[in-house]
Amino acid sequence: MHTDANADFLRHLVFAIAGVLAFASVVGWALKARLSPGRPHAVIDNLNVRIAAWWLMALVFGAAMAGEVAGAALLFAALSAQALREFVAPDRCMRRDRLAVFWLASLAAIAAQYLLAAGGWHAAYVLTLPALAAVLVVSCRALAADAHLPWTRLGPALLICVYSLSHVPASIALHPTGTALGDIGPAIFLVIVVQSSDVLQYICGKLTGRHPIAPRLSPSKTLEGALGGLLGATALGAVSAPLTPWSPGTAAAVAFMLALLGILGGLMLSALKRRRGIKDWGTAIPGHGGVLDRVDSLCLSAPVFYHLLRMQPVA
């Protein structure tokens, strides 16, 4: 696509996102002024905190995408580090030297994975971290009596929090052709579709949700919310097709699959939370919980998207 057309598309995309957030902010303020002026209101206050957090997240993501593959790698490496911290929840009773070794090993694995992702070394990128995680799982089971809890969780954490998320910058390193905004177009498509599906699930669930999908895992996820998220993501995928190498019809089908995988990823992480007896993974993002609460929908969708994109011609 011509450079001028790319600039126009980017301008429209920025205006659309800013417009949606501005509209949501006005609605949130209006609801607060009308229904709960000067008084706390759990639902409305939470909504406004969530919207404020979305403004910040959109700005940070936009700044990272401006740096293309390097910016995306830095952002998602930082997200992976915080998500891993939330997932592993290191034992504060561990000796300082052992805790230091644990974090040095974790950060080294994160750095290596994102260097491979940003460098486009596909074979090493796809195989190295899963192999390391498998070794950790087997070793910790063999030494179960002596293994510390953080080490037993590190293998799964590397797969969920690092390997999965690293597919976002890896998709930029593929240098996909025929997309608006060049290399970063598909990565923006992935994040916008999956995160918009999450938002639509939340809104539709609050407004019309009656039938929980998995009440024991995530009582707030409803069939009505899921349908709203899936349909909205499908429509958004068709509209955002210029960001991808696909036709609007194919982009819509991919968006539907990504949204469905996002729902399954959220339920998978919810099952782990319930097993540990916690509601959220953390408090890093006001109104949303931890970083892992916000990116759980990318855990399954990002790897699948990467491999679909890899089947396309590259530069």
C-alpha positions as CSV (number, residue, x, y, z in Angstrom):
1,M,0.0,0.0,0.0
2,H,1.2,3.5,-0.8
3,T,2.8,5.6,2.0
4,D,0.1,8.3,1.8
5,A,-2.6,5.6,2.1
6,N,-0.8,4.1,5.1
7,A,-0.7,7.6,6.7
8,D,-4.5,8.0,6.1
9,F,-5.3,4.6,7.5
10,L,-3.2,5.2,10.6
11,R,-4.9,8.6,11.1
12,H,-8.3,7.0,10.8
13,L,-7.3,4.2,13.2
14,V,-6.0,6.6,15.8
15,F,-9.2,8.8,15.5
16,A,-11.4,5.7,15.8
17,I,-9.7,4.4,19.0
18,A,-9.6,7.9,20.5
19,G,-13.2,8.4,19.6
20,V,-14.4,5.2,21.2
21,L,-12.4,5.9,24.4
22,A,-13.7,9.5,24.5
23,F,-17.3,8.3,24.1
24,A,-16.8,5.7,26.8
25,S,-15.4,8.4,29.1
26,V,-18.3,10.7,28.5
27,V,-20.8,7.9,29.2
28,G,-18.9,7.0,32.4
29,W,-18.9,10.5,33.7
30,A,-22.6,11.0,32.7
31,L,-23.6,7.8,34.6
32,K,-21.6,8.9,37.6
33,A,-23.2,12.4,37.6
34,R,-26.7,11.1,37.1
35,L,-26.8,7.9,39.3
36,S,-24.2,8.5,42.0
37,P,-23.0,12.1,42.3
38,G,-20.6,12.5,45.2
39,R,-21.2,8.9,46.4
40,P,-19.3,5.6,45.7
41,H,-20.9,3.3,43.2
42,A,-19.1,0.0,42.7
43,V,-20.1,-0.7,39.1
44,I,-19.8,2.8,37.8
45,D,-16.6,3.6,39.6
46,N,-15.1,0.4,38.4
47,L,-16.1,1.2,34.8
48,N,-14.5,4.7,35.0
49,V,-11.3,3.3,36.5
50,R,-11.2,0.7,33.7
51,I,-11.7,3.4,31.0
52,A,-8.9,5.5,32.5
53,A,-6.7,2.4,32.4
54,W,-7.6,1.8,28.7
55,W,-6.5,5.3,27.8
56,L,-3.0,4.6,29.3
57,M,-2.8,1.1,27.8
58,A,-3.7,2.5,24.3
59,L,-1.0,5.2,24.6
60,V,1.7,2.7,25.8
61,F,0.8,0.2,23.0
62,G,0.8,2.9,20.4
63,A,4.2,4.1,21.5
64,A,5.5,0.6,21.4
65,M,4.2,0.0,17.9
66,A,5.9,3.2,16.7
67,G,9.1,1.4,17.6
68,E,8.1,-1.5,15.4
69,V,9.6,-4.9,16.3
70,A,12.1,-3.5,18.9
71,G,9.3,-1.5,20.6
72,A,6.9,-4.4,20.6
73,A,9.6,-6.7,22.0
74,L,10.5,-4.4,24.8
75,L,6.8,-3.8,25.7
76,F,5.8,-7.5,25.7
77,A,9.0,-8.6,27.4
78,A,8.1,-6.2,30.3
79,L,4.5,-7.6,30.3
80,S,5.9,-11.1,30.3
81,A,8.1,-10.4,33.3
82,Q,5.2,-9.0,35.3
83,A,2.8,-11.7,34.2
84,L,5.4,-14.3,35.2
85,R,5.8,-12.7,38.6
86,E,2.0,-12.8,39.1
87,F,1.8,-16.5,38.0
88,V,4.7,-17.8,40.0
89,A,4.2,-15.7,43.1
90,P,7.6,-16.3,44.5
91,D,7.8,-17.4,48.1
92,R,9.1,-14.4,50.2
93,C,10.4,-16.9,52.7
94,M,13.0,-18.2,50.2
95,R,16.5,-17.3,51.0
96,R,17.6,-14.1,49.2
97,D,20.4,-15.9,47.2
98,R,17.9,-18.5,46.0
99,L,15.4,-15.9,45.1
100,A,18.1,-13.9,43.2
101,V,19.0,-17.0,41.2
102,F,15.4,-17.7,40.4
103,W,14.9,-14.2,39.0
104,L,18.1,-14.1,37.1
105,A,17.2,-17.4,35.4
106,S,13.7,-16.1,34.7
107,L,14.8,-12.8,33.2
108,A,17.5,-14.5,31.2
109,A,14.9,-16.8,29.6
110,I,12.6,-13.9,28.9
111,A,15.5,-11.9,27.3
112,A,16.6,-14.8,25.1
113,Q,13.1,-15.6,23.9
114,Y,12.4,-12.0,22.9
115,L,15.7,-11.6,21.2
116,L,14.9,-14.7,19.1
117,A,11.4,-13.4,18.4
118,A,12.6,-10.0,17.3
119,G,15.5,-11.4,15.3
120,G,13.2,-13.7,13.3
121,W,15.0,-16.9,14.1
122,H,11.9,-19.1,13.7
123,A,13.3,-22.6,14.5
124,A,15.2,-21.5,17.6
125,Y,12.3,-19.2,18.7
126,V,9.6,-21.9,18.4
127,L,11.6,-24.8,20.0
128,T,14.0,-23.4,22.7
129,L,11.6,-22.2,25.4
130,P,9.1,-25.1,25.2
131,A,12.1,-27.4,25.5
132,L,13.4,-25.5,28.6
133,A,9.9,-25.5,30.1
134,A,9.7,-29.3,29.6
135,V,13.0,-29.8,31.3
136,L,12.0,-27.7,34.2
137,V,8.7,-29.6,34.6
138,V,10.4,-33.0,34.5
139,S,13.2,-31.9,36.8
140,C,10.8,-30.4,39.4
141,R,8.7,-33.6,39.4
142,A,11.8,-35.7,39.9
143,L,12.9,-33.5,42.8
144,A,9.4,-32.9,44.1
145,A,10.3,-33.4,47.7
146,D,13.1,-30.7,47.6
147,A,11.8,-28.4,44.9
148,H,10.6,-24.9,45.9
149,L,7.2,-23.9,44.8
150,P,8.4,-21.0,42.4
151,W,10.6,-23.5,40.5
152,T,7.7,-25.9,40.1
153,R,5.6,-23.1,38.6
154,L,8.3,-21.7,36.3
155,G,7.9,-24.2,33.5
156,P,4.2,-23.5,32.9
157,A,4.8,-19.8,33.6
158,L,7.4,-19.6,30.8
159,L,4.9,-21.1,28.3
160,I,1.9,-19.1,29.4
161,C,3.5,-15.7,30.2
162,V,6.5,-15.6,27.9
163,Y,6.3,-18.0,25.0
164,S,2.7,-17.1,24.2
165,L,3.0,-13.4,24.4
166,S,6.3,-13.3,22.5
167,H,4.3,-14.3,19.4
168,V,3.1,-10.7,19.1
169,P,6.6,-9.2,18.3
170,A,7.5,-12.4,16.4
171,S,4.6,-11.7,14.0
172,I,6.2,-8.3,13.2
173,A,9.5,-10.0,12.6
174,L,7.9,-12.0,9.8
175,H,7.8,-8.8,7.7
176,P,4.3,-9.6,6.3
177,T,3.5,-8.2,2.9
178,G,0.4,-6.4,1.5
179,T,-0.7,-4.9,4.8
180,A,-1.6,-1.4,5.8
181,L,1.0,0.1,8.2
182,G,3.6,-2.4,7.0
183,D,5.1,-4.9,9.4
184,I,3.2,-3.8,12.5
185,G,-0.3,-4.0,10.8
186,P,-1.1,-7.7,11.7
187,A,0.2,-7.3,15.3
188,I,-2.1,-4.3,15.7
189,F,-5.0,-6.3,14.2
190,L,-4.4,-9.2,16.6
191,V,-4.3,-7.0,19.7
192,I,-7.3,-4.8,18.7
193,V,-9.5,-7.7,17.8
194,V,-8.8,-9.8,20.9
195,Q,-8.9,-6.9,23.4
196,S,-12.1,-5.4,21.7
197,S,-13.7,-8.8,22.1
198,D,-12.9,-8.8,25.8
199,V,-14.4,-5.3,26.2
200,L,-17.5,-6.3,24.3
201,Q,-17.9,-9.5,26.3
202,Y,-17.8,-7.3,29.5
203,I,-20.3,-4.8,28.2
204,C,-22.7,-7.3,26.7
205,G,-22.4,-9.5,29.8
206,K,-23.3,-6.6,32.1
207,L,-26.2,-5.4,29.9
208,T,-27.8,-8.7,28.8
209,G,-25.9,-11.6,30.5
210,R,-28.2,-14.2,32.0
211,H,-26.5,-17.6,31.3
212,P,-23.0,-18.2,32.7
213,I,-20.7,-20.2,30.5
214,A,-18.6,-21.7,33.3
215,P,-20.0,-20.5,36.7
216,R,-17.4,-22.3,38.8
217,L,-14.5,-20.9,36.8
218,S,-15.7,-17.4,35.9
219,P,-19.1,-16.4,37.0
220,S,-18.9,-13.1,35.1
221,K,-18.5,-14.7,31.7
222,T,-21.9,-15.3,30.1
223,L,-23.2,-16.8,26.9
224,E,-24.7,-13.5,25.9
225,G,-21.4,-11.7,26.6
226,A,-19.4,-14.3,24.6
227,L,-21.8,-14.0,21.6
228,G,-21.5,-10.2,21.7
229,G,-17.7,-10.4,21.8
230,L,-17.5,-13.0,19.0
231,L,-19.9,-11.1,16.7
232,G,-18.2,-7.7,17.4
233,A,-14.8,-9.1,16.9
234,T,-15.9,-10.7,13.6
235,A,-17.3,-7.4,12.3
236,L,-14.2,-5.5,13.5
237,G,-12.0,-8.1,11.8
238,A,-13.7,-7.5,8.4
239,V,-13.3,-3.7,8.8
240,S,-9.7,-4.0,9.8
241,A,-8.8,-6.4,7.0
242,P,-6.3,-3.8,5.4
243,L,-4.1,-4.4,8.4
244,T,-3.7,-8.1,7.3
245,P,-2.7,-9.8,4.1
246,W,-6.2,-11.3,3.9
247,S,-9.5,-10.4,2.3
248,P,-12.3,-9.0,4.5
249,G,-14.0,-12.3,4.6
250,T,-10.9,-14.2,5.6
251,A,-10.0,-11.5,8.1
252,A,-13.4,-11.8,9.6
253,A,-13.1,-15.6,10.0
254,V,-9.6,-15.2,11.5
255,A,-11.0,-12.6,14.0
256,F,-13.8,-14.9,15.0
257,M,-11.3,-17.7,15.7
258,L,-9.0,-15.3,17.6
259,A,-11.9,-14.1,19.8
260,L,-13.0,-17.7,20.5
261,L,-9.4,-18.6,21.5
262,G,-9.4,-15.5,23.6
263,I,-12.4,-16.8,25.5
264,L,-10.9,-20.2,26.0
265,G,-7.6,-18.6,27.1
266,G,-9.4,-16.6,29.7
267,L,-11.3,-19.6,31.0
268,M,-8.0,-21.6,31.2
269,L,-6.4,-18.9,33.3
270,S,-9.6,-18.5,35.4
271,A,-9.4,-22.3,36.2
272,L,-5.9,-21.8,37.5
273,K,-6.9,-18.8,39.6
274,R,-9.8,-20.7,41.1
275,R,-7.5,-23.6,41.9
276,R,-5.3,-21.2,43.9
277,G,-8.3,-19.5,45.5
278,I,-7.6,-16.0,44.1
279,K,-9.9,-13.6,42.2
280,D,-7.3,-11.7,40.2
281,W,-3.7,-12.3,39.4
282,G,-2.6,-9.0,40.8
283,T,-3.4,-5.2,41.1
284,A,-0.9,-3.8,38.5
285,I,-3.7,-2.4,36.3
286,P,-6.4,-0.5,38.2
287,G,-9.9,-1.9,37.5
288,H,-8.5,-4.8,35.5
289,G,-6.5,-6.7,38.1
290,G,-3.0,-8.0,37.2
291,V,-1.2,-7.9,33.8
292,L,-2.1,-11.6,33.4
293,D,-5.8,-10.7,33.8
294,R,-5.5,-8.4,30.9
295,V,-3.4,-10.5,28.5
296,D,-4.9,-13.9,29.2
297,S,-6.9,-13.8,26.0
298,L,-3.6,-13.6,24.0
299,C,-2.2,-16.8,25.5
300,L,-3.9,-19.1,22.9
301,S,-4.7,-16.6,20.2
302,A,-1.3,-15.1,19.7
303,P,0.6,-18.3,18.8
304,V,-2.2,-19.4,16.4
305,F,-2.2,-16.0,14.7
306,Y,1.5,-16.1,14.3
307,H,1.5,-19.4,12.5
308,L,-1.4,-18.4,10.3
309,L,0.5,-15.3,9.3
310,R,3.7,-17.3,8.7
311,M,1.9,-19.2,6.0
312,Q,1.6,-16.0,4.0
313,P,4.3,-14.7,1.6
314,V,7.0,-12.7,3.4
315,A,9.4,-10.1,2.2
